[in-house]
Amino acid sequence: MTALTAYQRLESMGLWHAAPGAPRRDVLVSFGKATLIVSDHDETALTHWSLAAVRRLNPGEHPALYSPGDEAFETLVIDDPLMIDAIEQVRRAIRRRRPRSNRLGLFFIFSFVLTITLFAAFILPDAVLRHTLSVVPAVKRASIGQELLTHVERHAGRVCDNPYGQAALAKLQLRLDLERSSRLLVMPGPMREALTLPGRFVLLNRSLVEDFEGADAMAGYVLFEIAAADASDPLERMLGNLGLISTLRLLTTGRVSDRDLAEYAKTVLSAARSKVNDAELLRAFETAKVSSGPYARSLNVPEGETLGLIGGDPYRDTPTPVLLPDADWVALQSVCVNRSAKSRGGEPGKFQLPHRP
């Protein structure tokens, strides 16, 4: 397309808002092949927007405000007049190239595409699932995880939110060198020791902070959940449980219905733990500089199932860096303290871990 070719080397700064409630970030905006690329200052791509789907939310106003689609959560503010003019020219060129069909023609085209899509989905459901997982970006996974968390809170109570405990939890996340996208949350209500939601929300039972003398066992559960999420995508497990129709809805609309999320929230709290190979798990402990012994001894399983983790402990005879100072561990043990009865049983709310500096 001539209009796009003319601007392939054009770049400008912008202000990107990943989702409601998320902080805005200074980003670099540039053109790709039929996409608008949003990158951080290290030129690592954060997201790709299809130019054909980009919408301007404030026509005629300055600075320009864009979104990647009609129902998208993301927004992008651009102040550079040249970049704004380039985006508008490309959008006009795309609109001109779209065929103008009458309603009857569109109906037949839509019906044909829908028939072929449904046929292919029922013949190749696994292929549809794999394709859906490949096109759902990290920001959308986090959004799905946040929505699912609100339904989980109806059964397991609201996320423990004592500020001193939250600060200690943030320090533990830094000590374990987890990805920025991971979120450690302590839950007050009934659930297994730990589980992971799409978007790398790691939910921890309050017993892990209240029933142990140190953070070693809790850190082990965190490392296990991260390794399990790497081996078996939590979003894949959720879509596999919900079925083909929910997968197609996510693929075509970018949404998972509240009804599906509410149903899966009950399932995920009682689902069996994932399997992780001992060798892979021990590598995770070694990388994080955490002893696997305390975690293995805390497991309520036959003794023979933990011999590999105890015998292969990479720090069995070597001291490891402190996970949390005593004062921070005491604070973390109080993360669920000072919670009113209303907060334990009331309406769930959103929770965000402090950002990594």
C-alpha positions in Angstrom: 0.0 0.0 0.0 1.5 3.3 -1.1 0.4 5.2 2.0 1.9 2.7 4.3 5.2 2.4 2.4 5.7 6.2 2.7 5.7 6.0 6.5 7.4 2.7 7.2 10.4 4.6 8.9 8.3 7.1 10.8 8.5 7.0 14.6 7.1 9.2 17.4 6.6 9.1 21.2 3.3 8.3 22.7 1.5 7.7 25.9 0.1 4.1 26.2 -2.6 3.0 28.6 -2.7 -0.9 28.7 -6.0 -1.3 30.6 -8.4 0.5 33.0 -6.6 1.1 36.3 -3.1 0.4 34.8 -0.5 3.3 34.8 0.2 5.1 31.6 3.6 4.5 30.0 5.8 6.5 27.7 6.3 4.4 24.6 7.7 4.5 21.1 5.2 4.3 18.2 6.2 3.1 14.7 4.8 1.5 11.6 5.1 -2.2 10.8 3.6 -4.3 8.1 0.0 -3.3 8.3 0.4 -2.7 12.0 1.2 0.0 14.5 3.9 -1.1 16.9 4.0 0.1 20.5 7.4 -0.4 22.1 9.2 0.5 25.3 12.4 2.5 25.5 14.5 -0.6 25.0 12.6 -1.1 21.6 10.9 -4.2 22.9 7.5 -4.5 21.3 4.7 -4.3 23.9 1.8 -4.7 21.5 0.9 -4.6 17.8 -2.3 -2.8 16.6 -3.8 -3.7 13.3 -4.0 -0.5 11.2 -7.2 -1.7 9.7 -8.8 -1.9 13.1 -7.4 1.3 14.7 -10.1 3.8 15.8 -9.7 7.4 16.7 -11.6 8.2 19.8 -11.5 12.0 19.6 -11.8 13.1 15.9 -10.6 16.6 15.2 -9.1 17.1 18.7 -5.4 17.3 19.7 -3.5 15.4 20.9 -5.1 12.4 19.1 -6.5 9.5 21.2 -6.5 6.0 19.5 -7.6 2.5 20.4 -6.9 -0.8 18.7 -10.6 -1.6 18.2 -14.2 -0.7 19.2 -14.2 -2.8 22.3 -10.5 -2.6 23.3 -9.3 -1.5 26.7 -6.0 -0.1 25.4 -5.6 3.6 24.4 -2.7 5.5 22.9 -2.2 9.3 23.0 -0.1 10.8 20.2 0.9 14.5 20.1 3.2 14.4 17.0 1.3 16.1 14.1 3.3 14.2 11.5 2.5 10.8 13.1 -1.2 11.7 13.5 -1.4 12.7 9.8 0.4 9.5 8.7 -2.0 7.3 10.7 -5.0 9.2 9.4 -3.8 8.8 5.8 -3.2 5.1 6.2 -6.7 4.6 7.8 -8.3 6.5 4.9 -6.4 4.4 2.4 -7.6 1.2 4.1 -11.2 2.4 4.0 -11.0 3.2 0.3 -9.7 -0.3 -0.4 -12.5 -2.0 1.4 -15.1 -3.5 -1.1 -18.5 -1.9 -1.0 -21.0 -4.8 -1.0 -24.7 -4.6 -0.6 -26.4 -6.1 2.4 -27.4 -9.3 0.7 -23.9 -9.8 -0.5 -22.5 -9.2 2.9 -25.0 -11.6 4.4 -24.0 -14.4 2.0 -20.3 -13.7 2.6 -20.8 -13.7 6.4 -22.8 -16.9 6.2 -20.2 -18.6 4.1 -17.3 -17.6 6.4 -19.3 -18.6 9.5 -20.1 -22.0 8.0 -16.5 -22.7 7.0 -15.3 -21.5 10.4 -17.7 -23.7 12.4 -17.0 -26.7 10.2 -13.2 -26.3 10.7 -13.6 -25.8 14.4 -15.6 -28.9 15.0 -13.2 -30.9 12.8 -10.1 -29.4 14.2 -10.9 -28.1 17.7 -7.3 -28.4 18.9 -6.1 -26.3 16.0 -8.7 -23.6 16.9 -7.5 -23.6 20.6 -3.9 -23.4 19.5 -4.6 -20.5 17.2 -6.6 -18.6 19.8 -3.8 -19.0 22.4 -1.3 -17.7 19.8 -3.2 -14.5 19.1 -4.3 -13.5 22.6 -1.7 -10.9 23.8 -0.3 -10.6 27.3 -2.4 -7.6 28.1 -5.6 -9.4 27.2 -4.5 -12.4 29.3 -4.0 -10.1 32.3 -7.5 -8.6 31.7 -9.1 -12.1 31.6 -7.2 -13.0 34.8 -8.4 -9.9 36.5 -12.0 -10.6 35.6 -11.7 -14.2 36.7 -10.2 -13.1 40.0 -13.3 -11.1 40.9 -15.3 -14.3 40.5 -12.8 -16.3 42.5 -13.1 -13.8 45.3 -16.8 -14.6 45.7 -15.7 -18.1 46.9 -12.2 -17.5 48.5 -12.8 -14.0 49.9 -11.2 -10.8 48.7 -7.5 -10.5 48.3 -5.7 -9.9 51.6 -4.7 -6.2 51.4 -2.9 -5.2 54.6 -0.4 -2.6 53.2 2.6 -3.8 55.2 1.9 -7.4 54.1 1.6 -6.2 50.5 4.9 -4.4 50.7 6.6 -7.6 52.0 5.0 -9.6 49.2 6.3 -7.2 46.6 9.8 -7.7 48.1 9.5 -11.5 47.9 8.5 -11.1 44.2 11.6 -9.1 43.6 13.8 -11.5 45.5 12.5 -14.4 43.4 13.2 -12.4 40.3 9.7 -13.1 38.8 8.5 -11.5 35.6 7.0 -8.0 35.9 3.7 -9.5 34.7 3.5 -12.0 37.6 1.3 -11.0 40.5 1.4 -12.7 44.0 -1.8 -12.5 45.9 -2.8 -14.0 49.3 -6.4 -15.3 49.6 -8.2 -15.6 53.0 -10.8 -18.2 52.1 -10.9 -21.9 51.2 -8.7 -23.0 48.4 -5.7 -25.3 47.8 -2.2 -24.1 48.8 -1.6 -22.2 45.5 -3.0 -21.9 42.0 -2.4 -19.7 38.9 -4.9 -17.8 36.8 -4.4 -16.6 33.3 -2.2 -13.5 33.2 0.2 -15.0 35.8 -2.0 -14.3 38.9 -0.5 -16.6 41.5 -3.0 -17.0 44.4 -1.6 -18.3 47.7 -3.6 -19.7 50.6 -3.1 -17.6 53.8 -1.9 -20.8 55.6 1.4 -20.5 53.7 2.2 -17.2 55.5 0.5 -18.0 58.8 1.6 -21.6 59.5 5.3 -21.5 58.7 8.3 -19.9 60.5 9.8 -18.6 57.3 9.2 -17.8 53.7 11.0 -20.9 52.3 8.0 -23.2 51.8 5.8 -20.4 50.5 8.5 -19.5 47.9 8.6 -23.1 46.8 4.8 -23.0 46.1 5.3 -19.8 44.1 8.1 -21.4 42.0 6.1 -24.5 41.5 3.1 -22.5 40.2 5.3 -20.4 37.8 6.9 -23.6 36.5 3.5 -25.2 36.1 2.2 -22.2 34.2 5.2 -22.3 31.9 4.6 -26.0 31.2 0.8 -25.8 30.9 -0.7 -22.4 29.9 -3.4 -21.5 32.5 -5.5 -19.9 29.7 -5.3 -23.1 27.8 -6.5 -25.0 30.8 -9.4 -22.6 31.2 -10.5 -22.7 27.6 -10.1 -26.5 27.5 -12.5 -26.6 30.5 -15.0 -24.2 29.0 -15.1 -25.8 25.6 -15.1 -24.8 21.9 -17.9 -22.2 22.0 -16.1 -20.1 24.6 -12.9 -20.5 22.7 -14.5 -19.2 19.5 -16.1 -16.3 21.4 -12.7 -15.3 22.6 -11.2 -15.6 19.2 -13.9 -13.6 17.4 -14.9 -11.0 20.0 -11.9 -10.9 22.4 -14.1 -11.6 25.4 -15.0 -14.4 27.8 -18.5 -14.2 29.2 -19.1 -13.5 32.9 -21.2 -16.7 33.0 -18.2 -18.8 31.8 -15.8 -17.0 34.2 -18.1 -17.6 37.1 -18.4 -21.3 36.3 -14.7 -21.7 35.9 -13.9 -19.8 39.1 -15.6 -22.7 41.1 -13.7 -25.3 39.0 -10.2 -23.8 39.4 -10.4 -23.6 43.2 -10.9 -27.3 43.4 -8.9 -28.5 40.5 -6.0 -30.9 41.0 -2.5 -29.5 41.0 -0.6 -29.5 37.7 2.3 -31.9 37.2 5.9 -30.5 37.0 8.9 -32.7 36.3 11.3 -32.8 39.3 14.3 -31.9 37.2 12.5 -28.8 35.8 11.4 -27.7 39.2 14.8 -28.1 40.7 16.2 -25.9 38.0 13.7 -23.2 39.0 14.8 -23.5 42.6 18.5 -23.3 41.6 17.9 -20.2 39.4 15.9 -18.5 42.2 18.6 -19.4 44.8 16.0 -21.1 47.0 16.3 -24.5 48.8 13.7 -27.0 47.7 13.8 -29.0 51.0 11.4 -26.9 53.0 8.9 -26.9 50.2 9.1 -30.7 49.7 8.7 -31.4 53.4 5.6 -29.2 53.5 3.8 -31.2 50.9 1.0 -33.5 52.1 1.9 -36.4 49.8 3.5 -39.8 50.4 7.2 -39.5 51.5 8.4 -41.3 48.4 7.1 -38.6 46.1 9.3 -35.9 47.6 12.6 -37.8 47.7 13.7 -36.3 44.4 13.2 -32.8 45.6 14.9 -33.4 48.9 17.8 -35.4 47.6 18.3 -33.1 44.6 18.1 -29.9 46.6 20.6 -27.6 44.9 21.2 -25.8 48.2 21.1 -28.7 50.6 24.7 -28.0 51.9 25.0 -24.4 50.8 23.4 -21.4 52.4 21.1 -19.3 50.1 20.5 -15.6 50.1 17.8 -14.5 52.6 14.3 -14.6 51.1 12.9 -12.0 53.5 14.2 -10.2 56.5 12.5 -11.2 59.8 10.6 -7.9 59.9 9.2 -8.4 56.4 8.2 -12.0 57.1 6.3 -10.8 60.2 4.6 -8.2 58.1 3.7 -10.7 55.5 2.2 -13.0 58.1 -0.2 -10.2 58.9 -1.3 -9.5 55.3 -4.8 -10.9 56.1 -5.1 -9.1 59.5 -7.4 -6.2 60.2 -9.9 -7.4 57.6 -13.5 -6.6 58.5 -16.3 -9.2 58.2 -17.7 -7.1 55.3 -14.4 -7.3 53.4 -14.3 -11.0 53.8 -17.8 -11.6 52.4 -18.6 -8.5 50.5 -18.4 -7.6 46.8 -15.0 -8.4 45.3 -12.8 -5.7 44.1 -9.7 -5.3 41.9 -6.3 -5.6 43.4 -2.9 -4.6 42.0 0.5 -5.5 43.4 2.9 -2.5 43.8 4.9 -2.0 40.6 8.5 -3.1 40.3 10.8 0.0 40.6 
